[in-house]
Amino acid sequence: MGRNVDILVIGAGQSGLAMGYFLKQQSKSFVLVDAEKRVGDVWRNRYDSLVLFTPRSYSSLPGLAFPGDPNGLPNKDDVADYLEAYANRFSIPIDLQTKVQGMEFADGVFHVLTSQGDYYAKQVVIATGPFQKPFTPNMAGSVSEKVYQMHSAVYHSPKELRPGAALVVGGGNTGVQIAIELSKEREVYLALGEERKFMPLNLLTKSIFWWFDKLGMLHANIDTKFGKWLKQQKDPIFGLGPELKSLVAQGKIKLMPKVSGFSGKEAVFPDKSRITVQNVVWATGFYRDYSWIDIDGVLDQKGNVIHQRGISPISGLYFLGQPWQYRRGSALIGGVGKDAEYLMKEINCRMLESGER
């Protein structure tokens, strides 16, 4: 036994909801499945002070503008509430608290095993996005038990840390935001690892994303020379440069190179210098985990998705929300809609070819 649908969407975050929007306009049966208790919980559970660097006007899904000041920056709860309102607005069918545990493919049908039973579908869209499992370097195992350590995925506020100095490892937007927040009440070291570019949130009274839009950077795709060049560039740090520079000048944040290892309570650096800390926050990103897919030909030898604009070599299997799936903005809330619309057209074509209506 199990539930049969034409199309199963795995994930009810921004990517899954965008796909659901276009599926609602069709006559096919479908459902989204998601492990969370509420739509938007992935955002609700992130650190308290998180604010997007993309303004509301560039953070909307298809068919519904993000409420509030178009030029304002939404916080993480604003995003969560918007996603939940979006699902309700378009009556997108979602089975929550349904964790996917495996997926097989035989005789043209996908068999998806979940914590709430089995699903059978002729087409599946995997919309779990790029932020699946927190990545923590192996060196974390060498840190003394007397040092409190956590990944940014479970960090919420400074009050969770123990008294004393903190080392934030990772120089992306998250690492810099957390380091700035922690520096208000303690000594902070920020291991950037490599030189990063800093960009303002606004330029000549306009959002930097307005300029990106006009210059074609948000829409540059991987088939163009510009897109291929842009893909090779490291994402900049948005809006935090002046504040970080000021805190460094005041000695409240000390910039460090990439951490080479740990010895007890000491972090060790390539030049053999050492610092003693009482806390470590690993802002070291996430990795994609598709180990639950038991289908040959879906992943390459490194575990990365094999796809062309989200279309898998396996007939009827698609991916959505991948970084640079086709454009710079493919993994952003405001950019995933275009990829979802493209996949919807492909799904319709394949169903027509197979004689389905």
N, C-alpha and C positions, 0 to 999 in steps of 0.2 A: 504494500500500500504506500501511499504518498500523495503529494499534491502535484497535479499536472498543470503547467502553464505554457503558453507559447514562448514567452520570453521571461527569463529570470535575471534580475539585476542584483548583483552582490555589492552591497554598500549603499547606505542612505545618507551620505554626506553630500557636499555640493555637486559632485560628479553624478552620483546616482539620482539625485533629485532633478538635475538638468535632463538626464535621460528619461526620467519618469514624466517630465513635462511633455516631451515629444511623443512618448508612448501613449499618453492620455488622448492624444489627437488621432489615434489609430483605433481600429476595431479589434485588436489582438488582446488576448488575456496576458497579464503580466503582474509581477509583484516585486517589490524591493525587499531584501532581507538585510538585517543589520544587527550586530551584537549588542548595541547600546540600549539603555532603557528608554531614552527619549531622542528624538531627532535633534541634532545639535550638541549632544553630550560630549563629543570629541573636543569641541570648542569650549564648552562650559568647564571641562576638567583641566584646561591649561592654566598657566600661571595667572594670578589675579590681575596683574598690571598690564597684561598683553593688549596692545593696541595695533591694529593693522596699519601698514604704511601706505596702503592703497585707499583713496577716498571712496566714499559711498557711491559716487557716480561711476566708479570703475569696479564695483564689488557686487553687481547685480546679476542674478540668474535670468534666463529668458522669461519674459512675460510679467515680471514684477520688479519694479524699481526698489532699491534699498531705501527704506524710509529715513527721514531726517535730512540734515544739511548735506546737499550733494558734495560739498567740498570738505566736509568734516570726516574725521577718521573714526570708524566704529571700533569699539572694544570687543573683546572675545564674547561677552554675553550678548551684545548687540547682534553679532553674527549668528550665534546659536539660536536666538529668538527669531531672527529673520528666516533661517532655514526651517524651523518648526512651523512658522507662519506660512511659508511657501508650500510646504507639504500639505497643510490644511487647506490653503487657498485653492489648490488644484486637485484636492482629494486624491492624492497619490497613494495607492495601496502599499502599505509597508508592514512587514512582520518584524517587530522589534524583539530584542532579547533572543535573537536567533543567530547563533554563532556557526559559521560555516566550518566544517571539520574535514571535508574531503570532496573531491569531484572526479568523476569518471566519465568516459564517453564510449558508447557502443551503439551500433546500429542507428547512427544519426541522432541519438538522444543523449543529453547530458544528465547524469545522475548526481545530484548534489546532496551530500550528507550534512545535516545540521543538528544542533542541539535540540531542535524542536521537531525533528522528523526529516523525511526525505522529500526532495523536490525533483521533478522531471521536467525538462524543457528542451525544445529543439534549438533554442538560441540562448546564449548567456552573455551578459555584459558584466565584466569585472570592473567595478568602479570604486575600488578600495583606496585609490590614491597612493601617493608616494610615502606618506608618513605612517608606516605600519608598526615596526618594532624599533624601540630605542637602541641605538648603537653605542656601546660602551667599550673602549679599548681594553685589551687584555691586561694592560698595566694596572687597571683598577684592582686586580687581585693582589697587587703588591702593597696596596695602601694599608697602613696600620688600622686595626680595629678601633683605635682611639680617635681616628679621623672620621667625621661624618661625611658620607658621600651620597650623592643622588644624581639622577639624570634630570635634565631640564623637563623631560616629559612628565615627571611627577612632582616637580617643584611648583609651589604655589605662592609662597611669600617668604621674606627674610626670617620671620619668626620660627620657621621650621629648623633653621640651622642652629648649631651650638655656638656659644660665645667664642669669639676669637676670629682670626684671619680666615679669609675664604679665597680659594683659587677657582676661577671660572675657566674651564678648558673649552676653547672653541670661540672663534671670532666672527661668527655670523651675526645676523640681526638679533637672534635670541640671546646669544652669549653676551653681546654688548649691552642689550637691555637689562639683563639680569645683573651684570657687573655694576652698571650705573645704579640700579636699585639698591644693591647690597652696600654700595660705598657710602650710603647715607648714614650708616651706623657701625661700620667696621672697616678694617683694613682689607683691601681687595687687590688681588693679583689677577690680571687677565692675560691668559696665554693665547695670543692671536694665531700663532702658528705660522702665518704668512702675511705678507702685506695685503691689505684690503683697501678697496676704493670706497670713499664716502661720498654720498650724494645728498643734496638738500631735498626736503619734501616739497619745497616750492621754489620757483624760479620766475622772477619778474611777475609776481602776483598770481602765477598759475601753478597748479600742481605739476610736479615733475612727470607725473603719468599723463598729463595733458600734452606735454611736450613729446613724451615717448610715443603717444598716439599719433600726433601730427607728423612725427619723423618716421612713422611706420615701424617702430621697434616692437610694439605690442603684437603686430600682425605679421611680422617677418616669419616666414616659414622655412623649414629645413631644406626645401628644394632650391632656395636662392643662395647666392654667394654671401649676401649680407646675413641671412639667417644662419648659415653654417659658421660664419665668423662669430656671430653673437652667441651662439651656443657654446663656443669654446671659452667665453669670458666668465670669470667668477662673478656671482651676484654681488652687487655693492651693498654697503650698509646705508640704509635710508634714514636721514633726519637726525642721526645721533652724533655726527662728527663734532660739531661745536661743543656739545655738552661733555663728550668724552675727552676732548682736547683740554677743556677747562679743568676737569677732574684730575687728569694726568698732571697738569701744570701745578695743581694744588697738592699733589702727592697722595690724593685719596684713592687713586687707581694706579697701580704700577703695571706697565705693559711688559710682558715676558715673551720670549720666543716659544716655539713648540716644545712641549714637555717630552723629554726622552725617557723618563721612567720615574719610579717612586722607590724610596727606601724608608720604610716605616712612615713617620709623619712628615718626611721631607720629599718635596718634588725636585727632581733633578733635571737640569737643562743641558743642551749640547755643549755649552762652554764649561761644563762641570760645576756651575754655580748651583746653589741649593736654597730653598726656602722652606720654612716650617709653617704648616697651616693646620687649622683645626677642622676645616670644611673644604670639600671639593664638589663643585657642580659641573657635571659633564654635559656641556652644550654641544655635543658631538654628532648631532643629527640622528637620522633614522635609516633603516635599511628595509628593502622590500622583501617580504617573505611569502613565497608562493609554493611552499613545500607541500601544501594541502592539495595541490593539483596533481592528480595521478594520470596525466595524459602526456604521451610522448610528443615532442615537437612544439611544445608551448614555450619552453624556456631554452636559452642557450646554456653553454657549459658553466657560465658564471652566475646562472640563476636569473638573468635578465629576461624580460619579456621580448619575444620575437613578434614584431608586428609592423604593419605598414599603415600609418595613420589610424592606429587602433584596431586594425583588422588582423586577426591571428591567422596563421597558416591552417589552423583547424577550422573547417567550415562551421559557421554558426557561433564562433567564439570571438568576443571583442573585448578590448580594454579601453577604459576612459579615465581621464585625469592623470595620465602619465606626464612627467616633466618633458617638455618639448615633444609632446605626442605629435604635433605638427607645427605649433607656433610657440613663441616665447611665453604667451599667456595661457598655455594649455592646462597648466595645473593650478591656475588662479581662479577664484570664484567668478570673476568677470569674463574669463576667457574660455571656460569649459563648455559653454553653450554652443559655440560654433562646432566643436568636435562632436558634441552629442547630436546635433542636427545632421552632420555628415554621416555618422553611424546609423542614424534612423533611416536615411535614404538607402544605405547599403543593406540594412536589415530588410527593408521593404523589397528591394530588388531580389535578394536571395529567396525570400518567401514566395515571390511571384514565379521565380525560376523553378521552384520545387512544387508549384501548383497550389500553394496555400493562399488563402484570402484573409 
